[in-house]
Amino acid sequence: MKFSCYCRSLLFATVASLILAAFWSYSQSSNLNPVLAVSPDSSGSNRLNVSIANPIPRHLYRIEKRNALNDATGWQFHVQTMSNFSIVPEAVPSQFFRAVLFTQALPEIVSFTVSPATLAASGSANLRWLVNDATGLRIDNGIGDVTGTTSRVAIVTATRIYSLTATNSIGSAKAIATVVLGQLPSQSSGRAVNDHVIVEHNIVRDSSWAVRDVACEFRYNLILGAGHEWMWITGDNAFVHHNIFAGGDADVTGIWLIYGPQNVRFWNNTIDGFNQVNGPNVLLVGTDATADVQSCAFFNTRVSPTVAIDGALTNAGYNSFYNPQVSGNHNYSDNRHPATDIGGLNAQIKPGLTNAVNSYGIDDTAMWLRTTSLRQVLQTYRTRYTPAAGSPLIDAGHGGNGNDIGAIGTGAPNSADQFGILNP
């Protein structure tokens, strides 16, 4: 199964012609006919965005390019993707691109569960999984290779998040399962107290306060359109990580640690202001709050300082900032410069993302009609915010182990890199 196209894009062109050299039929469904479309980037740059409608599920495209159809050097690798990609015209008369569909599908993790999900004390738990099209299986936290099996007993001595990685010659898929060690939630003043509530894989859009009263683990979510703020963080030990915050005014602040929450961790988040955010800041550590802010990418905002500190920023580092439209920009209100941040004091370093554009790119009607799914939108945003080759964010996050700065990783694999990766 193979699909090729050729795209000729003139330097400084605002449009590109697209010629489909071949189509194919997909035996599992007569409705899945991929269509490619080319459009100029909305930012006004010379970048051309190529979108693939009706992509074949779990199949990768290898995008190749050459400067002439008879180029003796042959087709050169450009990018590998499951959906969309971008063309950056070079200083040559023309460029030709083709997309080749891999006949083998990526691995599919149908399910990955742990039972029981909660243990009152140390004990054993059963991990079970169902996987298709994988040649190798591996589970972290000391379990190792489980290829050829469908279950494993784990000895649990603390709360654990197990990550299952399925691989084949094309790529990999990941899923996680969590077992909590401790008592079940209790009641305090009529309100449930649960230190391990997880909120994940959601899209929240357009509100004065899009998300309020976060006091849990909040991960892998897409928050669009900050009216006054994207988020209030109010609870002690809140853990907000691997989310994308984009667009809106944020005319009070972007993310506000309000009412003095303690020990908040704000890690591996991508904050894209779409050049709309007016501030006065992007992240506000409010009065009496304490926070740990690491491995976050802040860019395309029109505010200074980016991070305002009224409480205590107990730890900060491995962060990236790119807001060149602001003169005299301060990355932190106290003008600190963590040695692990990207660049020098108050440096503004372009993040080098695959296709971050200043628009939501969501068809509301399609969402309501269920012709576009939440999964598809999150996967699209994963593609848009993946660091491109040469990005300073790659493998530059805290903790090592392939952790990139921001919500999306593309370098060495990291088990927490799960934005846009959903399993049934």
Summary of the structure (lengths in Angstrom):
residues: 424
radius of gyration: 22.7
end to end distance: 25.9
largest distance: 75.2
contacts: 1373
relative contact order: 0.09
helix: 4%
strand: 40%
